[in-house]
Amino acid sequence: MSSTKEKENLLVKDILLTEDASEAISTSEDLSKIIEWVYELKDVNKRVNSLIQLSKKREGFPDLAVYLWYTPGVISLL
């Protein structure tokens, strides 16, 4: 069985494929940083920094809201 983290990663990858957000991100490194910041929102000690970084990237990544919405637990934290 796969862990919850693996399931969440698959969900995020599925969103990427269905929404075709790859064109908005310049590199896969940018995408992986955005995904990392979304998951860091769940950590109280990293939340503020993650919000700052995500707010800087929101113009270049129009599907950020989709990632936030479909990542389990994030909306309830915000």
C-alpha positions in Angstrom: 0.0 0.0 0.0 1.2 3.5 -0.7 1.5 6.1 2.0 -0.7 9.2 2.3 2.1 11.4 1.0 2.4 9.3 -2.1 -1.3 9.5 -2.7 -1.2 13.3 -2.3 1.7 13.5 -4.7 -0.2 11.5 -7.3 -3.2 13.7 -6.8 -1.1 16.8 -7.4 0.4 15.2 -10.6 -3.0 14.4 -11.9 -4.1 17.9 -11.4 -1.1 19.1 -13.3 -1.9 16.8 -16.2 -5.6 17.7 -16.4 -5.1 21.4 -16.0 -2.0 21.6 -18.2 -0.3 24.0 -15.8 3.1 22.9 -17.0 3.1 25.8 -19.6 2.8 28.4 -16.8 5.8 27.1 -14.9 9.2 27.7 -16.4 10.9 24.6 -15.0 10.1 21.4 -13.2 12.2 22.8 -10.4 9.8 25.7 -10.0 6.9 23.2 -9.9 8.5 21.0 -7.3 9.2 24.1 -5.1 5.6 25.1 -5.4 4.4 21.7 -4.4 6.9 21.7 -1.5 5.5 25.0 -0.3 2.0 23.8 -0.5 2.8 20.8 1.7 4.8 23.1 4.1 1.6 25.0 4.8 0.7 22.1 7.1 3.8 22.7 9.3 3.1 25.6 11.7 6.8 26.5 11.8 7.1 26.8 8.0 3.6 28.2 7.1 4.4 31.9 7.0 7.4 31.4 4.8 5.4 29.1 2.5 2.6 31.7 2.2 5.1 34.4 1.3 6.8 32.2 -1.4 3.5 31.1 -2.8 2.2 34.7 -3.0 5.3 35.6 -5.0 4.6 32.8 -7.5 0.9 33.2 -7.9 1.1 35.5 -11.0 3.3 33.0 -12.9 1.3 30.0 -11.8 -2.4 30.5 -12.5 -3.4 27.0 -11.2 -2.1 27.6 -7.7 -5.7 27.8 -6.4 -6.4 24.3 -7.8 -3.4 22.9 -6.1 -4.4 24.5 -2.8 -8.0 23.4 -3.1 -7.2 19.7 -3.9 -4.3 19.2 -1.5 -5.9 17.5 1.5 -6.0 19.6 4.7 -4.7 22.9 3.2 -7.9 24.8 2.9 -8.9 24.1 6.5 -5.5 25.5 7.6 -5.9 28.7 5.7 
